[in-house]
Amino acid sequence: MVWFYLGIGSAILMLLSFPLIFCAMYKKLDAAEGYVQYSTYLVVQKQIFRNAHFDGRPQRVFAMATIILIPKLLQWRRLVLVEDVERIPRHLRYWMVIPTLTAFMSFVGMLISWFFI
């Protein structure tokens, strides 16, 4: 029974994360991308998802969160510069990371509850 409540709670959290992702997509994404506009990772993401729904903005928010969360690994692969990532202001970092992690953790919670039900 606990797994059922975990699944319902995760679904509600997923529904609540959608407005955060949409706000990050249209209000904060362009400002955050301006700091790392020459990174190879971001340029490739823009090229791949340019014809997707919402011009690929949800995927680019997730890509920005990846850039912010693991910049040294991406620099090791020569995809982004850590110095560019460190110049991103803290509030923009929060706007890219928190909606992404919220959606991801709610998806994991739903997956775990589905597995055990």
N, CA and C atoms as an extended XYZ file, in Angstrom:
351
Properties=species:S:1:pos:R:3:atomname:S:1:resname:S:1:resid:I:1 pbc="F F F"
N         0.819       -1.193        0.000 N   MET     1
C         0.000        0.000        0.000 CA  MET     1
C         0.866        1.262        0.000 C   MET     1
N         2.044        1.176        0.612 N   VAL     2
C         2.940        2.328        0.651 CA  VAL     2
C         3.399        2.688       -0.759 C   VAL     2
N         3.617        1.669       -1.614 N   TRP     3
C         4.081        1.915       -2.973 CA  TRP     3
C         3.030        2.653       -3.790 C   TRP     3
N         1.758        2.365       -3.518 N   PHE     4
C         0.680        3.059       -4.208 CA  PHE     4
C         0.703        4.548       -3.877 C   PHE     4
N         0.874        4.871       -2.603 N   TYR     5
C         0.925        6.275       -2.192 CA  TYR     5
C         2.173        6.973       -2.730 C   TYR     5
N         3.280        6.233       -2.822 N   LEU     6
C         4.486        6.804       -3.421 CA  LEU     6
C         4.233        7.147       -4.882 C   LEU     6
N         3.544        6.265       -5.599 N   GLY     7
C         3.238        6.517       -7.003 CA  GLY     7
C         2.307        7.696       -7.179 C   GLY     7
N         1.277        7.796       -6.352 N   ILE     8
C         0.342        8.923       -6.437 CA  ILE     8
C         1.051       10.229       -6.097 C   ILE     8
N         1.862       10.216       -5.052 N   GLY     9
C         2.612       11.421       -4.674 CA  GLY     9
C         3.589       11.846       -5.761 C   GLY     9
N         4.240       10.871       -6.389 N   SER    10
C         5.173       11.184       -7.474 CA  SER    10
C         4.435       11.741       -8.689 C   SER    10
N         3.249       11.218       -8.973 N   ALA    11
C         2.465       11.741      -10.098 CA  ALA    11
C         2.031       13.177       -9.839 C   ALA    11
N         1.630       13.458       -8.616 N   ILE    12
C         1.242       14.830       -8.273 CA  ILE    12
C         2.445       15.764       -8.377 C   ILE    12
N         3.611       15.292       -7.908 N   LEU    13
C         4.824       16.098       -8.005 CA  LEU    13
C         5.215       16.336       -9.463 C   LEU    13
N         5.002       15.339      -10.311 N   MET    14
C         5.282       15.495      -11.740 CA  MET    14
C         4.367       16.558      -12.347 C   MET    14
N         3.092       16.519      -11.993 N   LEU    15
C         2.167       17.526      -12.510 CA  LEU    15
C         2.518       18.926      -12.024 C   LEU    15
N         3.025       19.025      -10.807 N   LEU    16
C         3.418       20.335      -10.287 CA  LEU    16
C         4.738       20.821      -10.890 C   LEU    16
N         5.548       19.907      -11.404 N   SER    17
C         6.823       20.332      -11.985 CA  SER    17
C         6.655       20.889      -13.398 C   SER    17
N         5.557       20.570      -14.080 N   PHE    18
C         5.357       21.070      -15.437 CA  PHE    18
C         5.308       22.595      -15.515 C   PHE    18
N         4.574       23.295      -14.639 N   PRO    19
C         4.621       24.766      -14.714 CA  PRO    19
C         6.015       25.335      -14.455 C   PRO    19
N         6.786       24.689      -13.577 N   LEU    20
C         8.154       25.148      -13.344 CA  LEU    20
C         9.008       24.991      -14.600 C   LEU    20
N         8.856       23.871      -15.281 N   ILE    21
C         9.631       23.640      -16.497 CA  ILE    21
C         9.226       24.635      -17.581 C   ILE    21
N         7.920       24.902      -17.722 N   PHE    22
C         7.479       25.868      -18.733 CA  PHE    22
C         7.974       27.268      -18.417 C   PHE    22
N         7.974       27.632      -17.157 N   CYS    23
C         8.494       28.950      -16.780 CA  CYS    23
C         9.993       29.031      -17.073 C   CYS    23
N        10.720       27.977      -16.756 N   ALA    24
C        12.154       27.967      -17.047 CA  ALA    24
C        12.410       27.982      -18.548 C   ALA    24
N        11.553       27.305      -19.310 N   MET    25
C        11.739       27.242      -20.765 CA  MET    25
C        11.618       28.608      -21.408 C   MET    25
N        10.615       29.360      -21.025 N   TYR    26
C        10.321       30.598      -21.746 CA  TYR    26
C        10.857       31.850      -21.079 C   TYR    26
N        11.154       31.803      -19.808 N   LYS    27
C        11.610       33.020      -19.135 CA  LYS    27
C        13.117       33.019      -18.858 C   LYS    27
N        13.704       31.875      -18.560 N   LYS    28
C        15.088       31.851      -18.079 CA  LYS    28
C        16.080       31.156      -19.011 C   LYS    28
N        15.606       30.350      -19.933 N   LEU    29
C        16.509       29.526      -20.742 CA  LEU    29
C        17.436       30.357      -21.619 C   LEU    29
N        16.911       31.368      -22.276 N   ASP    30
C        17.741       32.170      -23.168 CA  ASP    30
C        18.851       32.896      -22.414 C   ASP    30
N        18.534       33.370      -21.217 N   ALA    31
C        19.553       34.050      -20.410 CA  ALA    31
C        20.638       33.076      -19.973 C   ALA    31
N        20.243       31.870      -19.579 N   ALA    32
C        21.231       30.881      -19.133 CA  ALA    32
C        22.078       30.378      -20.303 C   ALA    32
N        21.462       30.216      -21.468 N   GLU    33
C        22.220       29.764      -22.633 CA  GLU    33
C        23.209       30.816      -23.120 C   GLU    33
N        22.948       32.060      -22.822 N   GLY    34
C        23.857       33.122      -23.231 CA  GLY    34
C        25.233       33.002      -22.606 C   GLY    34
N        25.320       32.381      -21.446 N   TYR    35
C        26.606       32.238      -20.776 CA  TYR    35
C        27.449       31.110      -21.363 C   TYR    35
N        26.808       30.125      -21.955 N   VAL    36
C        27.540       28.987      -22.524 CA  VAL    36
C        27.172       28.800      -23.999 C   VAL    36
N        27.003       29.889      -24.720 N   GLN    37
C        26.504       29.817      -26.088 CA  GLN    37
C        27.484       29.161      -27.049 C   GLN    37
N        28.753       29.091      -26.708 N   TYR    38
C        29.726       28.488      -27.613 CA  TYR    38
C        30.112       27.068      -27.215 C   TYR    38
N        29.390       26.481      -26.293 N   SER    39
C        29.718       25.111      -25.904 CA  SER    39
C        29.220       24.140      -26.973 C   SER    39
N        30.015       23.149      -27.247 N   THR    40
C        29.678       22.169      -28.272 CA  THR    40
C        28.440       21.379      -27.889 C   THR    40
N        28.318       21.049      -26.627 N   TYR    41
C        27.177       20.261      -26.138 CA  TYR    41
C        25.863       20.988      -26.413 C   TYR    41
N        25.815       22.252      -26.115 N   LEU    42
C        24.592       23.025      -26.297 CA  LEU    42
C        24.277       23.253      -27.774 C   LEU    42
N        25.293       23.492      -28.580 N   VAL    43
C        25.073       23.698      -30.011 CA  VAL    43
C        24.511       22.433      -30.652 C   VAL    43
N        25.039       21.288      -30.271 N   VAL    44
C        24.541       20.020      -30.817 CA  VAL    44
C        23.109       19.770      -30.349 C   VAL    44
N        22.802       20.069      -29.086 N   GLN    45
C        21.436       19.908      -28.580 CA  GLN    45
C        20.463       20.798      -29.360 C   GLN    45
N        20.863       22.018      -29.640 N   LYS    46
C        19.994       22.921      -30.415 CA  LYS    46
C        19.763       22.391      -31.822 C   LYS    46
N        20.816       21.841      -32.442 N   GLN    47
C        20.680       21.320      -33.800 CA  GLN    47
C        19.790       20.073      -33.829 C   GLN    47
N        19.952       19.190      -32.879 N   ILE    48
C        19.192       17.940      -32.866 CA  ILE    48
C        17.711       18.203      -32.630 C   ILE    48
N        17.396       19.054      -31.666 N   PHE    49
C        16.012       19.239      -31.243 CA  PHE    49
C        15.362       20.503      -31.799 C   PHE    49
N        15.889       21.084      -32.857 N   ARG    50
C        15.322       22.333      -33.374 CA  ARG    50
C        13.928       22.148      -33.960 C   ARG    50
N        13.577       20.949      -34.408 N   ASN    51
C        12.261       20.706      -34.995 CA  ASN    51
C        11.312       19.996      -34.034 C   ASN    51
N        11.705       19.828      -32.789 N   ALA    52
C        10.856       19.158      -31.805 CA  ALA    52
C         9.778       20.129      -31.307 C   ALA    52
N         8.873       19.619      -30.501 N   HIS    53
C         7.824       20.467      -29.940 CA  HIS    53
C         8.449       21.574      -29.090 C   HIS    53
N         7.841       22.727      -29.096 N   PHE    54
C         8.298       23.905      -28.352 CA  PHE    54
C         9.723       24.285      -28.738 C   PHE    54
N        10.107       24.023      -29.981 N   ASP    55
C        11.450       24.317      -30.509 CA  ASP    55
C        12.559       23.639      -29.716 C   ASP    55
N        12.271       22.526      -29.086 N   GLY    56
C        13.268       21.773      -28.334 CA  GLY    56
C        13.630       22.388      -26.996 C   GLY    56
N        12.834       23.304      -26.520 N   ARG    57
C        13.156       23.975      -25.259 CA  ARG    57
C        13.176       23.048      -24.040 C   ARG    57
N        12.253       22.097      -23.895 N   PRO    58
C        12.354       21.204      -22.724 CA  PRO    58
C        13.652       20.404      -22.717 C   PRO    58
N        14.073       19.932      -23.867 N   GLN    59
C        15.318       19.178      -23.944 CA  GLN    59
C        16.510       20.068      -23.634 C   GLN    59
N        16.434       21.325      -24.050 N   ARG    60
C        17.537       22.247      -23.771 CA  ARG    60
C        17.597       22.627      -22.301 C   ARG    60
N        16.453       22.666      -21.619 N   VAL    61
C        16.476       22.902      -20.166 CA  VAL    61
C        17.172       21.735      -19.476 C   VAL    61
N        16.850       20.519      -19.895 N   PHE    62
C        17.510       19.353      -19.322 CA  PHE    62
C        18.997       19.338      -19.672 C   PHE    62
N        19.359       19.795      -20.870 N   ALA    63
C        20.767       19.872      -21.252 CA  ALA    63
C        21.505       20.912      -20.415 C   ALA    63
N        20.870       22.052      -20.156 N   MET    64
C        21.494       23.068      -19.303 CA  MET    64
C        21.686       22.541      -17.888 C   MET    64
N        20.703       21.782      -17.388 N   ALA    65
C        20.855       21.193      -16.055 CA  ALA    65
C        22.022       20.216      -16.034 C   ALA    65
N        22.188       19.467      -17.101 N   THR    66
C        23.320       18.547      -17.187 CA  THR    66
C        24.637       19.312      -17.203 C   THR    66
N        24.673       20.388      -17.953 N   ILE    67
C        25.886       21.218      -18.003 CA  ILE    67
C        26.213       21.774      -16.623 C   ILE    67
N        25.207       22.207      -15.897 N   ILE    68
C        25.429       22.806      -14.583 CA  ILE    68
C        25.822       21.752      -13.549 C   ILE    68
N        25.230       20.565      -13.639 N   LEU    69
C        25.481       19.542      -12.623 CA  LEU    69
C        26.815       18.827      -12.809 C   LEU    69
N        27.247       18.583      -14.033 N   ILE    70
C        28.506       17.847      -14.249 CA  ILE    70
C        29.412       18.566      -15.252 C   ILE    70
N        29.854       19.785      -14.935 N   PRO    71
C        30.664       20.515      -15.916 CA  PRO    71
C        32.062       19.930      -16.114 C   PRO    71
N        32.654       19.358      -15.077 N   LYS    72
C        34.018       18.844      -15.220 CA  LYS    72
C        34.065       17.611      -16.115 C   LYS    72
N        33.044       16.786      -16.021 N   LEU    73
C        32.980       15.626      -16.911 CA  LEU    73
C        32.809       16.070      -18.357 C   LEU    73
N        31.969       17.069      -18.575 N   LEU    74
C        31.766       17.572      -19.936 CA  LEU    74
C        32.996       18.319      -20.446 C   LEU    74
N        33.754       18.957      -19.539 N   GLN    75
C        34.987       19.604      -19.975 CA  GLN    75
C        36.029       18.550      -20.335 C   GLN    75
N        36.048       17.469      -19.611 N   TRP    76
C        36.961       16.380      -19.930 CA  TRP    76
C        36.684       15.823      -21.327 C   TRP    76
N        35.408       15.824      -21.725 N   ARG    77
C        35.013       15.373      -23.056 CA  ARG    77
C        35.081       16.511      -24.084 C   ARG    77
N        35.536       17.692      -23.656 N   ARG    78
C        35.690       18.881      -24.503 CA  ARG    78
C        34.366       19.347      -25.097 C   ARG    78
N        33.335       19.344      -24.265 N   LEU    79
C        32.017       19.787      -24.706 CA  LEU    79
C        31.627       21.142      -24.138 C   LEU    79
N        32.213       21.525      -23.009 N   VAL    80
C        31.874       22.788      -22.359 CA  VAL    80
C        33.070       23.236      -21.523 C   VAL    80
N        33.159       24.530      -21.272 N   LEU    81
C        34.213       25.060      -20.408 CA  LEU    81
C        33.653       25.327      -19.020 C   LEU    81
N        34.367       24.877      -17.994 N   VAL    82
C        33.918       25.064      -16.618 CA  VAL    82
C        33.856       26.547      -16.274 C   VAL    82
N        34.752       27.341      -16.837 N   GLU    83
C        34.751       28.778      -16.556 CA  GLU    83
C        33.457       29.436      -17.021 C   GLU    83
N        32.937       28.988      -18.160 N   ASP    84
C        31.666       29.533      -18.643 CA  ASP    84
C        30.513       29.142      -17.728 C   ASP    84
N        30.536       27.914      -17.241 N   VAL    85
C        29.466       27.440      -16.363 CA  VAL    85
C        29.504       28.170      -15.028 C   VAL    85
N        30.690       28.455      -14.528 N   GLU    86
C        30.812       29.158      -13.247 CA  GLU    86
C        30.333       30.604      -13.342 C   GLU    86
N        30.287       31.177      -14.546 N   ARG    87
C        29.804       32.553      -14.701 CA  ARG    87
C        28.281       32.654      -14.669 C   ARG    87
N        27.589       31.532      -14.764 N   ILE    88
C        26.119       31.561      -14.726 CA  ILE    88
C        25.683       31.971      -13.326 C   ILE    88
N        24.829       32.977      -13.204 N   PRO    89
C        24.379       33.404      -11.863 CA  PRO    89
C        23.619       32.291      -11.143 C   PRO    89
N        23.651       32.362       -9.826 N   ARG    90
C        23.063       31.323       -8.988 CA  ARG    90
C        21.565       31.157       -9.235 C   ARG    90
N        20.843       32.245       -9.413 N   HIS    91
C        19.389       32.122       -9.599 CA  HIS    91
C        19.057       31.431      -10.922 C   HIS    91
N        19.867       31.649      -11.960 N   LEU    92
C        19.636       30.932      -13.215 CA  LEU    92
C        19.989       29.457      -13.083 C   LEU    92
N        21.025       29.169      -12.308 N   ARG    93
C        21.356       27.761      -12.060 CA  ARG    93
C        20.204       27.053      -11.372 C   ARG    93
N        19.624       27.706      -10.371 N   TYR    94
C        18.491       27.103       -9.665 CA  TYR    94
C        17.313       26.889      -10.605 C   TYR    94
N        17.059       27.846      -11.498 N   TRP    95
C        15.935       27.731      -12.428 CA  TRP    95
C        16.142       26.612      -13.436 C   TRP    95
N        17.359       26.254      -13.734 N   MET    96
C        17.612       25.153      -14.660 CA  MET    96
C        17.628       23.800      -13.945 C   MET    96
N        18.143       23.746      -12.734 N   VAL    97
C        18.364       22.469      -12.050 CA  VAL    97
C        17.136       21.992      -11.282 C   VAL    97
N        16.471       22.866      -10.546 N   ILE    98
C        15.378       22.431       -9.672 CA  ILE    98
C        14.204       21.839      -10.449 C   ILE    98
N        13.696       22.454      -11.524 N   PRO    99
C        12.602       21.788      -12.260 CA  PRO    99
C        13.022       20.457      -12.879 C   PRO    99
N        14.262       20.392      -13.346 N   THR   100
C        14.755       19.153      -13.943 CA  THR   100
C        14.840       18.041      -12.913 C   THR   100
N        15.426       18.329      -11.770 N   LEU   101
C        15.545       17.299      -10.730 CA  LEU   101
C        14.187       16.914      -10.163 C   LEU   101
N        13.273       17.867      -10.070 N   THR   102
C        11.928       17.557       -9.591 CA  THR   102
C        11.224       16.589      -10.535 C   THR   102
N        11.292       16.861      -11.822 N   ALA   103
C        10.662       15.973      -12.802 CA  ALA   103
C        11.339       14.603      -12.811 C   ALA   103
N        12.653       14.582      -12.731 N   PHE   104
C        13.373       13.311      -12.753 CA  PHE   104
C        13.079       12.469      -11.513 C   PHE   104
N        13.098       13.100      -10.343 N   MET   105
C        12.841       12.344       -9.113 CA  MET   105
C        11.397       11.848       -9.048 C   MET   105
N        10.451       12.621       -9.556 N   SER   106
C         9.070       12.145       -9.565 CA  SER   106
C         8.907       10.993      -10.551 C   SER   106
N         9.618       11.037      -11.668 N   PHE   107
C         9.577        9.918      -12.609 CA  PHE   107
C        10.171        8.657      -11.985 C   PHE   107
N        11.274        8.803      -11.271 N   VAL   108
C        11.883        7.652      -10.604 CA  VAL   108
C        10.945        7.095       -9.538 C   VAL   108
N        10.282        7.965       -8.794 N   GLY   109
C         9.321        7.512       -7.789 CA  GLY   109
C         8.169        6.748       -8.409 C   GLY   109
N         7.655        7.227       -9.534 N   MET   110
C         6.575        6.498      -10.219 CA  MET   110
C         7.062        5.160      -10.756 C   MET   110
N         8.284        5.124      -11.257 N   LEU   111
C         8.836        3.884      -11.785 CA  LEU   111
C         9.031        2.846      -10.673 C   LEU   111
N         9.550        3.276       -9.539 N   ILE   112
C         9.746        2.359       -8.414 CA  ILE   112
C         8.410        1.854       -7.889 C   ILE   112
N         7.435        2.728       -7.764 N   SER   113
C         6.128        2.289       -7.265 CA  SER   113
C         5.466        1.337       -8.260 C   SER   113
N         5.631        1.577       -9.561 N   TRP   114
C         5.068        0.659      -10.554 CA  TRP   114
C         5.747       -0.700      -10.469 C   TRP   114
N         7.055       -0.701      -10.222 N   PHE   115
C         7.796       -1.948      -10.143 CA  PHE   115
C         7.335       -2.801       -8.953 C   PHE   115
N         7.033       -2.182       -7.831 N   PHE   116
C         6.670       -2.934       -6.636 CA  PHE   116
C         5.178       -3.181       -6.491 C   PHE   116
N         4.350       -2.538       -7.297 N   ILE   117
C         2.893       -2.784       -7.181 CA  ILE   117
C         2.553       -4.015       -7.879 C   ILE   117
